[in-house]
Amino acid sequence: MNKPKGMPAESLLWPTPEGNLMAEDPRQTTLELKQVAAEPARELKAING
């Protein structure tokens, strides 16, 4: 396997109109993510056709 060429970016920063740098893009809206409760595993049904 070949290694990727070049160094990976250590951090991405976005500039604000005032000239400050932010770790998150100020133009992108944020999503209100919620935790989803896990359901117990169920047995899969096989259909022979």
Secondary structure, 3 states (H helix, E strand, C coil): CCCCCCCCCCCCCEECCCCCEECCCCCCCCCCCCCCCCCCCCCCCCCCC
